[in-house]
Amino acid sequence: MNISSIVVHVRPENSADVQAKLSALAGVDVHAVQKDGRMVITIEDTPDNAPSETLMQVQLLPGVLGAAMIYNYCDEE
């Protein structure tokens, strides 16, 4: 199991669109959204994607200004 906590900064006018796109990504959960465009998400590994690959997808979404890993937890099942 590998879970990463990510802070995503988006343009406030794109917040709803980016939130919908984030929620559609496998292993991604949106936990908090601020009016200024900051979001807190978690990424859990899936059979198809490693969290690092998903983080790269998040960073490339239109409207995303930046995404940074804040915490990572890894445990063998």
Residue, then its C-alpha position, 0 to 999 in steps of 0.5 A: m500500500n502506498i498513499s501520498s498526500i498532495v497539495v494542488h494549487v489551481r486557478p480559482e476559476n478552474s477549481a470545479d473543473v479540476q476537482a471533477k478531473l481529479s475525482a475521475l483519476a483512479g486512486v485519487d480522492v479530493h479531501a478539501v477545496q479552498k476558495d483561493g484554489r488550493m486543494v488537498i488530495t490523496i493518491e493511492d497506488t492502483p494496479d495500473n498506476a503508481p502514485s508518482e505517475t498519477l502525480m505527474q498526471v495531476q501536474l499536467l491537468p489544465g488549470v493546475l498551477g502546481a502540485a506538491m507531495i506533502y506526505n507519503y506512507c508506504d507499507e507492505e501488505 
